[in-house]
Amino acid sequence: MDAERLTYMANQIGKFFAHKPEAEAVAGIEEHIRQFWEPRMRAAILAADGAGLDPLPRAAVERLRLTARAPRT
């Protein structure tokens, strides 16, 4: 799946969570991507430059990026 389509999908998820407080929305978007996107989709959105992402999905992808780099204990 290309980055443009994944960006669209992430923005749609962001619209679903937009009515929630920012921290809760970002966490919800991140959790949705983590649970429901297959690993190749997650890798592709992380590899993309983030162009076109709305602010909430952009923050969620950045959180996902940070947790993906964190060592597992």
JOWOVEN-V938136 format. One record per residue. RES is the residue in three letters. SS is DSSP state (helix for helix, strand for strand, loop for the rest). Layout:
BEGIN
RES,SS
RES,SS
END
This chain:
BEGIN
MET,loop
ASP,loop
ALA,helix
GLU,helix
ARG,helix
LEU,helix
THR,helix
TYR,helix
MET,helix
ALA,helix
ASN,helix
GLN,helix
ILE,helix
GLY,helix
LYS,helix
PHE,helix
PHE,helix
ALA,loop
HIS,loop
LYS,loop
PRO,loop
GLU,helix
ALA,helix
GLU,helix
ALA,helix
VAL,helix
ALA,helix
GLY,helix
ILE,helix
GLU,helix
GLU,helix
HIS,helix
ILE,helix
ARG,helix
GLN,helix
PHE,helix
TRP,loop
GLU,loop
PRO,helix
ARG,helix
MET,helix
ARG,helix
ALA,helix
ALA,helix
ILE,helix
LEU,helix
ALA,helix
ALA,loop
ASP,loop
GLY,loop
ALA,loop
GLY,loop
LEU,loop
ASP,loop
PRO,helix
LEU,helix
PRO,helix
ARG,helix
ALA,helix
ALA,helix
VAL,helix
GLU,helix
ARG,helix
LEU,helix
ARG,helix
LEU,helix
THR,helix
ALA,helix
ARG,helix
ALA,loop
PRO,loop
ARG,loop
THR,loop
END
